[in-house]
Every structure is written in structure tokens, then in C-alpha cells.
Amino acid sequence: MMAQISKEYAVSLFSLAVENSAEDKYLEELKLVLGAFESDREYYELLASPLLTREERLSIIDEAFSSSLSEYVLSFIKILCSSGHIKLFPECVEEYGKMYRESKRTAAVKVVSAAELTEDEKRRIYEKVSKLVGGQCEISYSVDASLIGGAVIETENAVIDGSLRKSLQEMKEVIKK
């Protein structure tokens, strides 16, 4: 149910973005707000608080974002806040991002490696993954030392586990047999 609501909000904003040829701009602005919410959880919680009036919450949004956001993205956040759905903002951004990538024929890819990757390693991964998905890809990188070595690559349709941890687990299974 909530996923559907998030999608409906995102579709509305994406439609406005297409009408205004502002898909990139709106996505950047949404990411900016998401980053602000993630870095200051108390502020985010305040916007959802029933202790403040609707007008107070909208005023807080205006104060924080009116100078840095376009009219429609600012209105979008205000509508979420007014309707009591501000907690859905991260899901709305995710849905918007999916529509954006589909429109640009770009795949979302997550790469988790055991250690920080060099720019050359990232370039090589991008080249291989873009061939795998058959086009452009938007890659997010993170580090998880528990992988011991190697990396795990996750696309929308597949997971490629090339970690040393996975290899050790497979070896352990073979030894058990």
C-alpha cells in the first residue's frame, strides 16, 4: 500500500519533470533533500511530528529549502508533509530514480567490495557491467570488509558474488561432503 502511494507521488513529480525537461534537475534536488534528511534525522522527524501544526512544518520546509529547490520539488515536499506522508520521501526518491533510469535506459548497479576501489578498477567494472546490462549504468560503490576480498555486484536482475567470503563458503561446503 505505502509502496503504491510512494509510486503515485513519484509518477506525478516525474510527469512534471518531463513536461519541464527537468528530469536531471529534479533528481539532483531530490537527492540533495534526501541527503539533508539522512544527515539530520531529527529535522526529518520534526517534519513528521504531530506536535507541530501543518503551517509550522511548511514554514520549516520553506526556511530550509526555498532558496535551493525549484518550485515543483519544493511543492512536492510540502504536499508530502501536508498529507502526512513525509516518511515516504526516501521511497518516493527511489521510485523517481527508477523512472529516471528507465527513461535514460540506465541500469542501477550496486558494487560492494572488500576494500576501496581505485578509479581504474571502477572504470573496468563500469565497462564490464555496462556490457552485461546492455547499456548505461549508474553504479554506487560501498565497502564491506567482511567480504575478505573481491566484490559483489548487484544489478536489478542479477547478483554476481565474486567475494573471497563466498569462495570460502563454497570450499567449506565441498569439504563437508
Helices and strands as residue ranges (DSSP letters): H 2-19, H 23-39, H 41-48, H 54-65, H 71-82, G 86-88, H 89-103, E 106-113, H 119-133, E 136-143, G 145-147, E 151-154, E 159-161, H 164-176
